[in-house]
Amino acid sequence: MPSRKNIVVNAVAAIHSGALSVLNNFIENALKSEFNFLIYTGIPINVPDNSNVRIIVRSKKTGLNRIYWDCYKLNRELKLNKYVPDLLLSLQNTDFRVTRSIPHVVFFHNPFMLYDKNWNFFNKHERTFWFYKVIYRLIVKMSLNNNSIIIVQSQWAKKALKNRGFIEHTIKVFKDVRITPTNRIFQKNNGQTIKLFYPATPLVYKNHKFLFKLFNYIKETDKSLFSRINLSLTITEQDLKILGLTESYQNVKSSVSLTGYIDSKKVKQLYEESDFLIFPSLIETLGLPLIEASEYGMNILAVNLEYAKEVLENYKNVAFLECENLQKWVDRIKNFVPENKDLYRIDNQCDFSSWPSVFGYFKEIITK
């Protein structure tokens, strides 16, 4: 029997949110594959003893330390341990160096390079996003070489990278999207509470500002509706203070629940108990809660942007809305009407539809 091929995975920056979800999903599938994996992570992750996956924790790889790790330190560790990889996989946007000519694959999921939105370097809330759009783009391009393959999660992300100078034939689309058909329809009597849920980190582009603007509008124009709606947000009052939204929150706090960070069990509970996922995020590569909510058959009110339309192309219970028209959001909360899918068409082709299909591609390029 031929020996297993060895794949080194760099994921030291995948420590929370969507990046960690990607890593956990990857490991779950890697354990069932025909490869040996050496995975460098930023936090401990349990895998079965004597499995084909080995985890090595190397925390605090950020900033210049991260660049040093990618360009030199990781390769040095491999050489010292005499570990010979057949393929390199980065799950964190940038490639990394080894002293062997082997295939390189980069899983790209940083959204800031893909949007035309300008960020203000002098605004403390936007400085990080300015860095990702302007400086990080150069770091990503410099980290790639002629062997590098980029995997993205949508056709629109591929087009955006192509428009920013990346080579089209090196960009592959991977859609591990599991949209579940549902018959769940929103129905409410006037006396019942309408529950909305938005699981998102406290970042400016997640657009919590819009939700407080919407709820203040409802309070002013429809007191009956305001008295029976409740919005659950996975942030804290301190987060609101940092975002400059404390005053807006105080005016509508009777209808808003701040849960702070919650684990996956609590997220599942809120998906099951809520009537709507409301998703106004302005910048995403995929929008993982959109997929998760669809798996629970939830009614979804999503911002009218390309990423949301592509992810939910085959989903029934969704409406795409413009943030400028608050009354339309109110109307859909009171009387949910799914979107007419005849209004748009998405090019939904992809190169890979599951991690096993990605692994099949790995086998192909390793044996070339």
Backbone torsions as a table, in degrees:
resi	resn	phi	psi	omega
1	MET	NA	130.5	179.9
2	PRO	-63.1	147.7	-179.1
3	SER	-70.9	153.6	177.9
4	ARG	-67.1	143.3	173.7
5	LYS	-80.1	151.3	-175.4
6	ASN	-105.7	130.3	178.2
7	ILE	-122.3	127.9	176.1
8	VAL	-99.0	130.6	-177.2
9	VAL	-118.5	127.1	176.7
10	ASN	-101.9	114.3	-178.7
11	ALA	-143.7	35.8	-175.3
12	VAL	-69.1	-19.0	-179.4
13	ALA	-94.5	-4.6	-177.1
14	ALA	-87.5	81.3	-173.1
15	ILE	-118.2	-5.6	179.1
16	HIS	-162.0	171.2	173.6
17	SER	54.7	-143.4	-173.7
18	GLY	-63.2	-35.7	-179.4
19	ALA	-62.8	-39.4	178.4
20	LEU	-70.2	-36.3	176.3
21	SER	-61.5	-42.1	177.1
22	VAL	-60.6	-46.4	-179.0
23	LEU	-61.8	-46.1	-179.2
24	ASN	-63.7	-40.6	177.9
25	ASN	-65.5	-39.5	177.8
26	PHE	-61.6	-47.6	-178.3
27	ILE	-63.3	-40.5	178.0
28	GLU	-56.0	-40.9	179.4
29	ASN	-80.4	-33.6	179.7
30	ALA	-61.9	-35.4	-179.7
31	LEU	-62.4	-20.2	-179.1
32	LYS	-103.7	8.4	-174.4
33	SER	-96.3	178.5	-177.4
34	GLU	-97.4	8.8	-179.3
35	PHE	-103.6	160.1	164.5
36	ASN	-94.8	132.9	-179.0
37	PHE	-118.5	130.9	168.2
38	LEU	-110.3	111.0	-171.5
39	ILE	-115.1	120.8	174.8
40	TYR	-92.3	120.6	-177.3
41	THR	-121.2	165.3	178.0
42	GLY	-91.9	-14.9	179.0
43	ILE	-137.9	156.8	178.5
44	PRO	-65.1	138.6	175.2
45	ILE	-135.5	127.0	-176.5
46	ASN	-80.8	132.8	171.9
47	VAL	-132.3	155.6	-179.3
48	PRO	-59.8	144.4	174.7
49	ASP	-62.2	147.1	176.8
50	ASN	60.8	24.7	176.1
51	SER	-87.8	-179.2	178.7
52	ASN	-85.5	5.7	-179.6
53	VAL	-118.5	126.5	176.4
54	ARG	-118.2	129.5	-178.4
55	ILE	-105.1	130.4	172.9
56	ILE	-123.7	122.8	-176.7
57	VAL	-90.5	125.2	174.3
58	ARG	-134.1	92.5	-171.3
59	SER	-84.7	170.8	174.4
60	LYS	59.9	40.5	175.6
61	LYS	-94.4	81.8	-178.8
62	THR	-130.3	159.6	175.8
63	GLY	57.9	-137.6	-179.2
64	LEU	-62.6	-32.4	177.6
65	ASN	-61.4	-38.2	177.5
66	ARG	-65.1	-44.5	179.6
67	ILE	-62.5	-43.0	178.3
68	TYR	-61.5	-40.5	178.3
69	TRP	-62.9	-47.6	-178.3
70	ASP	-66.0	-40.0	-172.2
71	CYS	-85.6	-24.9	-171.8
72	TYR	-141.1	-53.8	-166.6
73	LYS	-65.2	-41.4	-178.6
74	LEU	-62.8	-45.1	178.5
75	ASN	-61.6	-37.8	179.0
76	ARG	-63.1	-41.4	178.2
77	GLU	-62.6	-41.4	179.5
78	LEU	-62.8	-41.8	-179.4
79	LYS	-67.8	-41.2	179.9
80	LEU	-64.3	-34.5	-179.7
81	ASN	-92.8	4.6	178.0
82	LYS	53.0	39.8	178.5
83	TYR	-94.0	122.8	-175.4
84	VAL	-108.4	105.4	-179.4
85	PRO	-84.0	154.6	173.7
86	ASP	-103.1	-16.2	178.7
87	LEU	-156.7	147.1	176.9
88	LEU	-112.4	134.8	177.6
89	LEU	-129.1	124.0	172.7
90	SER	-106.0	128.4	176.7
91	LEU	-99.3	19.7	-172.4
92	GLN	-142.0	45.2	166.7
93	ASN	78.0	-41.1	-177.8
94	THR	-103.9	149.5	176.2
95	ASP	-81.9	171.2	176.2
96	PHE	-137.8	160.7	-169.2
97	ARG	-97.4	139.7	165.3
98	VAL	-138.7	158.7	-176.5
99	THR	-91.2	46.1	174.8
100	ARG	-143.5	146.3	177.8
101	SER	-89.5	92.4	-178.0
102	ILE	-135.3	165.2	179.8
103	PRO	-62.7	140.4	175.9
104	HIS	-117.2	132.5	176.6
105	VAL	-127.2	131.2	-179.0
106	VAL	-119.8	121.2	175.0
107	PHE	-87.0	112.2	-172.1
108	PHE	-103.7	122.8	-179.9
109	HIS	-144.5	25.3	175.7
110	ASN	-91.8	116.9	-170.7
111	PRO	-79.5	-19.8	-166.6
112	PHE	-68.0	-28.7	178.1
113	MET	-73.2	-13.8	-170.0
114	LEU	-95.9	-8.5	-175.2
115	TYR	-112.7	151.1	179.7
116	ASP	-84.0	-3.8	-178.5
117	LYS	-59.9	134.7	178.2
118	ASN	-93.9	138.3	178.7
119	TRP	-111.7	147.6	-176.6
120	ASN	-93.8	114.5	-179.9
121	PHE	-59.7	-30.7	-175.4
122	PHE	-86.8	-3.6	174.4
123	ASN	-94.6	119.7	-174.3
124	LYS	-61.8	-26.6	179.2
125	HIS	-77.6	-17.7	-174.8
126	GLU	-113.1	-7.7	-172.7
127	ARG	-60.0	-41.5	179.7
128	THR	-62.6	-39.9	-178.3
129	PHE	-70.4	-34.9	173.7
130	TRP	-60.0	-43.6	179.0
131	PHE	-60.0	-46.1	-178.2
132	TYR	-63.7	-38.3	-177.8
133	LYS	-74.5	-40.7	-171.7
134	VAL	-95.1	-53.5	-173.7
135	ILE	-86.5	-44.4	-176.2
136	TYR	-62.4	-33.2	176.4
137	ARG	-56.7	-42.2	178.7
138	LEU	-67.2	-39.1	179.3
139	ILE	-63.5	-42.8	178.8
140	VAL	-60.0	-49.0	-177.2
141	LYS	-65.1	-38.6	179.6
142	MET	-68.9	-26.8	-177.2
143	SER	-77.7	-19.0	-176.6
144	LEU	-83.6	153.3	172.6
145	ASN	-131.0	-173.2	-174.5
146	ASN	-66.3	-17.3	179.5
147	ASN	-92.7	-1.0	-171.3
148	SER	-79.8	129.4	172.2
149	ILE	-110.6	132.7	179.1
150	ILE	-104.8	129.2	175.4
151	ILE	-108.5	125.6	176.2
152	VAL	-119.7	170.6	-172.6
153	GLN	-105.6	9.2	-179.6
154	SER	-160.2	157.2	175.9
155	GLN	-66.2	-37.7	-177.1
156	TRP	-67.6	-32.1	176.7
157	ALA	-67.4	-39.5	176.7
158	LYS	-60.6	-44.8	179.8
159	LYS	-63.6	-39.6	-179.6
160	ALA	-65.1	-42.0	177.8
161	LEU	-65.6	-41.8	177.7
162	LYS	-59.0	-43.2	-179.7
163	ASN	-67.3	-16.0	179.4
164	ARG	-103.5	17.5	170.2
165	GLY	97.7	3.5	177.5
166	PHE	-82.5	151.0	-173.6
167	ILE	-78.6	123.2	-171.3
168	GLU	-58.8	-44.8	-173.7
169	HIS	-71.0	-11.4	176.4
170	THR	-90.8	-3.9	-177.1
171	ILE	-102.2	120.7	180.0
172	LYS	-112.4	145.5	-178.6
173	VAL	-104.6	126.9	-179.8
174	PHE	-120.4	115.3	179.3
175	LYS	-118.6	96.1	174.8
176	ASP	-93.7	62.7	-173.9
177	VAL	-106.2	122.9	-176.3
178	ARG	-115.2	80.9	179.5
179	ILE	-83.0	123.2	-176.4
180	THR	-101.0	122.8	175.6
181	PRO	-57.8	142.8	-176.0
182	THR	-141.9	150.1	173.5
183	ASN	-108.7	8.2	-178.9
184	ARG	-70.3	121.7	-178.6
185	ILE	-123.6	139.0	-179.4
186	PHE	-72.2	121.8	175.2
187	GLN	-140.4	129.0	-178.1
188	LYS	-137.4	140.5	168.2
189	ASN	-86.7	157.2	-174.4
190	ASN	-59.1	-26.8	-175.4
191	GLY	-88.2	-4.0	-174.0
192	GLN	-95.0	152.9	177.8
193	THR	-75.9	137.8	175.1
194	ILE	-102.0	119.0	-174.4
195	LYS	-103.1	126.8	176.1
196	LEU	-116.7	150.3	-175.7
197	PHE	-137.1	134.3	175.4
198	TYR	-137.0	97.0	177.2
199	PRO	-84.7	107.0	-176.7
200	ALA	-156.1	147.7	177.2
201	THR	-73.5	157.2	-175.9
202	PRO	-80.4	74.0	178.9
203	LEU	-122.7	148.6	-173.4
204	VAL	-55.6	-44.1	-174.3
205	TYR	-71.9	-12.5	175.4
206	LYS	-71.2	-12.7	167.7
207	ASN	67.6	38.7	171.9
208	HIS	-60.6	-28.6	179.3
209	LYS	-54.3	-40.8	179.3
210	PHE	-62.4	-41.2	-177.5
211	LEU	-63.5	-39.6	178.4
212	PHE	-71.7	-33.0	174.1
213	LYS	-63.8	-42.8	179.1
214	LEU	-63.1	-45.8	-177.0
215	PHE	-69.5	-34.6	174.7
216	ASN	-66.1	-36.5	176.9
217	TYR	-64.7	-43.5	178.8
218	ILE	-62.6	-41.8	-179.7
219	LYS	-61.2	-37.2	-178.4
220	GLU	-77.3	-32.9	-169.5
221	THR	-109.1	-18.4	-175.5
222	ASP	-149.2	78.0	-175.3
223	LYS	-63.0	-31.6	178.6
224	SER	-63.5	-45.7	177.5
225	LEU	-66.0	-42.8	-178.1
226	PHE	-59.8	-33.9	-177.3
227	SER	-70.9	-14.1	-176.5
228	ARG	-128.8	21.8	171.9
229	ILE	-113.1	151.4	175.7
230	ASN	-143.1	132.7	-179.2
231	LEU	-114.5	124.0	176.1
232	SER	-98.3	124.3	178.6
233	LEU	-120.3	138.7	-177.7
234	THR	-90.5	50.1	177.9
235	ILE	-135.2	176.0	-177.5
236	THR	-119.2	170.7	176.3
237	GLU	-63.4	-34.0	176.8
238	GLN	-64.6	-38.7	175.6
239	ASP	-60.3	-42.4	180.0
240	LEU	-63.4	-37.1	178.7
241	LYS	-62.9	-44.0	179.7
242	ILE	-64.6	-37.5	-179.6
243	LEU	-80.0	-6.8	-179.5
244	GLY	74.9	30.7	-175.7
245	LEU	-115.7	12.9	-176.1
246	THR	-60.5	-46.1	-177.9
247	GLU	-63.7	-43.4	178.8
248	SER	-61.7	-37.9	179.3
249	TYR	-68.3	-43.3	-176.5
250	GLN	-58.5	-31.9	-177.3
251	ASN	-74.7	-19.8	-176.5
252	VAL	-129.3	15.7	-171.0
253	LYS	-62.2	-21.9	178.5
254	SER	-66.5	-18.7	-179.3
255	SER	-113.6	10.7	-177.7
256	VAL	-127.8	129.4	176.7
257	SER	-108.9	124.2	178.2
258	LEU	-100.7	109.6	-176.7
259	THR	-89.4	-19.2	-167.7
260	GLY	68.5	-170.2	179.2
261	TYR	-62.0	136.4	177.6
262	ILE	-130.3	151.3	-179.4
263	ASP	-80.3	174.8	-174.2
264	SER	-62.6	-31.4	179.3
265	LYS	-64.7	-42.6	178.9
266	LYS	-70.9	-37.1	176.4
267	VAL	-59.5	-45.7	179.1
268	LYS	-59.1	-42.6	-180.0
269	GLN	-61.1	-42.6	-179.1
270	LEU	-70.6	-34.0	172.7
271	TYR	-59.8	-42.7	-176.4
272	GLU	-71.6	-32.7	-174.6
273	GLU	-89.7	-20.0	-173.2
274	SER	-87.8	154.5	177.2
275	ASP	-87.7	-32.3	-176.9
276	PHE	-135.1	141.6	154.1
277	LEU	-91.2	126.5	175.2
278	ILE	-111.7	125.4	-167.5
279	PHE	-136.0	89.8	-177.4
280	PRO	-97.5	13.0	-174.6
281	SER	-57.3	132.4	-175.4
282	LEU	-87.1	-18.4	-176.3
283	ILE	-139.1	119.8	176.7
284	GLU	-151.8	154.2	165.5
285	THR	-90.2	-32.3	-178.2
286	LEU	-135.2	-53.9	-175.1
287	GLY	87.0	67.3	-174.1
288	LEU	-54.4	-40.2	178.6
289	PRO	-58.8	-26.7	176.8
290	LEU	-62.8	-42.0	177.9
291	ILE	-68.1	-46.5	-177.9
292	GLU	-61.0	-44.5	-179.1
293	ALA	-64.1	-37.2	179.6
294	SER	-65.4	-30.9	178.8
295	GLU	-68.4	-21.9	176.7
296	TYR	-97.0	4.4	178.9
297	GLY	69.8	24.0	-176.8
298	MET	-71.9	153.2	167.1
299	ASN	-76.6	134.3	-173.5
300	ILE	-122.7	127.9	170.0
301	LEU	-107.3	109.2	-174.0
302	ALA	-118.8	150.3	174.6
303	VAL	-64.2	145.7	-175.1
304	ASN	-81.4	73.9	178.7
305	LEU	-128.0	161.0	-170.6
306	GLU	-62.5	-39.8	-177.7
307	TYR	-60.5	-41.5	-177.9
308	ALA	-69.0	-40.8	-179.8
309	LYS	-64.6	-38.4	-178.9
310	GLU	-70.4	-44.6	-179.3
311	VAL	-62.1	-40.1	-173.0
312	LEU	-104.0	23.6	-176.7
313	GLU	-55.5	-40.6	-175.4
314	ASN	-99.5	15.0	-177.4
315	TYR	-98.3	141.0	-173.6
316	LYS	-83.2	-48.9	-167.7
317	ASN	-92.6	67.5	-179.7
318	VAL	-143.1	146.8	171.0
319	ALA	-130.0	135.4	179.5
320	PHE	-104.9	125.7	-170.1
321	LEU	-130.3	150.7	176.1
322	GLU	-85.5	136.1	-178.3
323	CYS	-66.8	-21.4	-177.3
324	GLU	-71.5	-22.3	-175.5
325	ASN	-106.9	88.5	-177.0
326	LEU	-64.4	-35.9	-175.7
327	GLN	-63.9	-33.3	178.8
328	LYS	-65.7	-37.6	175.5
329	TRP	-63.2	-41.6	178.4
330	VAL	-61.6	-45.8	-178.9
331	ASP	-60.9	-40.1	-179.3
332	ARG	-72.4	-30.9	175.3
333	ILE	-66.8	-41.7	-178.9
334	LYS	-75.7	-35.3	-176.5
335	ASN	-144.5	86.0	-173.7
336	PHE	-66.5	129.4	176.3
337	VAL	-128.8	117.7	178.7
338	PRO	-61.4	160.0	-179.0
339	GLU	-72.4	144.6	172.5
340	ASN	-79.9	109.8	-174.7
341	LYS	-68.4	-11.9	177.0
342	ASP	-71.4	-8.7	-177.4
343	LEU	-76.6	-17.0	-177.4
344	TYR	-153.3	160.7	175.6
345	ARG	-134.7	134.6	-179.5
346	ILE	-113.5	137.2	171.9
347	ASP	-76.2	99.5	-168.9
348	ASN	-101.0	19.8	179.8
349	GLN	-70.0	150.8	178.2
350	CYS	-147.4	160.6	176.8
351	ASP	-87.1	-33.2	-177.8
352	PHE	-134.6	141.3	-178.8
353	SER	-118.7	1.2	179.3
354	SER	-164.6	163.2	175.8
355	TRP	-62.4	-38.7	175.3
356	PRO	-57.1	-35.0	177.6
357	SER	-69.3	-33.6	174.1
358	VAL	-64.8	-44.2	179.7
359	PHE	-62.4	-35.1	175.4
360	GLY	-61.5	-38.2	176.9
361	TYR	-67.0	-40.0	176.8
362	PHE	-56.6	-46.4	-179.9
363	LYS	-59.6	-39.7	-179.0
364	GLU	-64.3	-46.7	-175.9
365	ILE	-79.2	-24.0	176.2
366	ILE	-68.3	-38.7	-173.4
367	THR	-91.0	2.7	179.0
368	LYS	-62.8	NA	NA
